[in-house]
Amino acid sequence: MARVDDVAALVLEQCGTITTFKLHKLLYYAQGWALAWNGEVLFDAKIKAYENGPVVSALFNDHRGQRNVNRWPLGDSTRLSDDERDTVLAVLERYGSKTPQELVDLTHAERPWLDAWTGDRSRANEIPVSELKSFFTDLAKTVPTPTAEARALAARMQLFMTEKLGGDS
């Protein structure tokens, strides 16, 4: 299992400077899709339902007061396994181009946040892993989702085609 700091480091390496809102939403989606695709948590850190959507509470104090972040020195993306890295990259491909507000709006329309949000700004409930797994597993049935094997096969095919076409020119 990855450390949330290592996942955050990979997200920022891939995205560059992003808002802390967006970082937390991307981590939420990485956790949710890891549960659906791999059947297990990506990282062992609680995600809570705050007014502006899901927040990984373990990271919150490390960026308190910052609106934007561009690197996560507490993490090391090379610690991620190939499957963990593939999961995060697939999530970034799907959600990385969305604005922070689009991600907030999206999470606000989803069952895990809706069920955990109390409406009380002073109290944030944890979004249970079981809720994330149930929601994203159901979502995976209706949305085409890449598997690690499919992503690896596509990468190998791309390499093969590049070598073949490059060698024949």
Secondary structure in CASP SS format (residue, H / E / C, confidence):
PFRMAT SS
TARGET T0000
AUTHOR 0000-0000-0000
METHOD secondary structure of the structure
MODEL  1
M C 1.00
A E 1.00
R C 1.00
V H 1.00
D H 1.00
D H 1.00
V H 1.00
A H 1.00
A H 1.00
L H 1.00
V H 1.00
L H 1.00
E H 1.00
Q H 1.00
C H 1.00
G C 1.00
T C 1.00
I E 1.00
T E 1.00
T H 1.00
F H 1.00
K H 1.00
L H 1.00
H H 1.00
K H 1.00
L H 1.00
L H 1.00
Y H 1.00
Y H 1.00
A H 1.00
Q H 1.00
G H 1.00
W H 1.00
A H 1.00
L H 1.00
A H 1.00
W H 1.00
N H 1.00
G C 1.00
E C 1.00
V C 1.00
L C 1.00
F E 1.00
D C 1.00
A C 1.00
K C 1.00
I E 1.00
K E 1.00
A E 1.00
Y E 1.00
E C 1.00
N C 1.00
G E 1.00
P E 1.00
V E 1.00
V E 1.00
S H 1.00
A H 1.00
L H 1.00
F H 1.00
N C 1.00
D C 1.00
H C 1.00
R C 1.00
G C 1.00
Q C 1.00
R C 1.00
N E 1.00
V E 1.00
N C 1.00
R C 1.00
W C 1.00
P C 1.00
L C 1.00
G C 1.00
D C 1.00
S H 1.00
T H 1.00
R H 1.00
L C 1.00
S C 1.00
D H 1.00
D H 1.00
E H 1.00
R H 1.00
D H 1.00
T H 1.00
V H 1.00
L H 1.00
A H 1.00
V H 1.00
L H 1.00
E H 1.00
R H 1.00
Y H 1.00
G C 1.00
S C 1.00
K C 1.00
T C 1.00
P H 1.00
Q H 1.00
E H 1.00
L H 1.00
V H 1.00
D H 1.00
L H 1.00
T H 1.00
H H 1.00
A C 1.00
E C 1.00
R H 1.00
P H 1.00
W H 1.00
L H 1.00
D H 1.00
A H 1.00
W C 1.00
T C 1.00
G C 1.00
D C 1.00
R C 1.00
S C 1.00
R C 1.00
A C 1.00
N E 1.00
E E 1.00
I C 1.00
P C 1.00
V H 1.00
S H 1.00
E H 1.00
L H 1.00
K H 1.00
S H 1.00
F H 1.00
F H 1.00
T H 1.00
D H 1.00
L H 1.00
A H 1.00
K C 1.00
T C 1.00
V C 1.00
P C 1.00
T C 1.00
P C 1.00
T C 1.00
A H 1.00
E H 1.00
A H 1.00
R H 1.00
A H 1.00
L H 1.00
A H 1.00
A H 1.00
R H 1.00
M H 1.00
Q H 1.00
L H 1.00
F H 1.00
M H 1.00
T H 1.00
E H 1.00
K H 1.00
L H 1.00
G H 1.00
G H 1.00
D H 1.00
S C 1.00
END
